[in-house]
Amino acid sequence: KQWYQRRVAITAGVETATRIKAVDNQVEQCKNRGKHAELTYMEVKQTSGATKLYESVGRMFVLETQDTILEQLKDRAAMSRESIQKLENQKVYLSKNLKESENALRELVESKKTTIAK
């Protein structure tokens, strides 16, 4: 029975650590998307009103106004920040679960040691 409990604790810890790494990767992707949107916003803002701006939609490009493009870029940056915040909260939750799994495994090992010592 203790063997099964240890296996479950180890598996839970490994799964949680893997999920934490996945969340870290997602955070990096969101940061990159947000940075890209902010940099593009700054460049588009510097263009004159007479410059034609196109937005890619699938395999075609649609002529858009500067204001529309800037608004979309602001929205993308804001959505990236929100996603990052949600992912950071998820990472905190997963880290707590990982710590609990480690503590449970440590307790099982200690109880096994005391059983063997007797």
C-alpha positions, -999 to 999 in steps of 0.1 A, spaced: 0 0 0 28 24 8 45 16 -25 13 27 -43 11 59 -22 47 67 -31 41 61 -67 10 83 -68 29 111 -49 59 109 -73 36 108 -104 16 138 -91 49 157 -85 62 150 -119 30 159 -136 28 192 -117 64 201 -125 56 194 -162 26 216 -161 46 244 -144 71 242 -173 42 244 -198 28 275 -180 63 291 -181 64 285 -219 30 300 -223 40 331 -203 70 336 -225 48 333 -256 24 359 -242 52 382 -233 66 379 -268 31 386 -284 26 416 -261 61 430 -268 55 425 -306 21 444 -303 37 472 -284 66 476 -308 43 475 -338 20 501 -321 50 525 -317 60 521 -353 24 525 -366 19 556 -344 49 572 -361 34 569 -396 16 597 -412 -21 596 -417 -16 593 -455 3 560 -452 -18 530 -463 -20 503 -436 -31 468 -443 -41 441 -419 -36 404 -428 -68 384 -427 -61 348 -435 -44 348 -469 -55 384 -479 -48 419 -467 -74 444 -459 -69 482 -460 -75 497 -425 -73 531 -410 -45 540 -386 -69 544 -357 -83 509 -362 -49 493 -364 -37 512 -333 -69 501 -314 -63 465 -323 -27 466 -312 -37 481 -279 -62 453 -274 -36 426 -283 -12 441 -257 -39 443 -231 -50 407 -237 -14 395 -234 -10 412 -201 -43 396 -188 -32 362 -201 2 366 -183 -16 375 -151 -39 344 -153 -10 322 -161 11 335 -132 -18 328 -109 -21 293 -123 17 288 -117 14 299 -81 -14 273 -76 6 246 -93 37 255 -72 17 250 -41 4 216 -53 40 206 -61 52 216 -26 23 196 -11 32 166 -32 68 168 -21 58 171 15 35 141 12 63 120 -4 87 131 23 63 120 50 58 86 33 96 81 32 100 91 68 72 68 79 88 39 59 122 47 76 107 46 110 89 13 102 121 -3 90 141 10 120 116 -7 144 
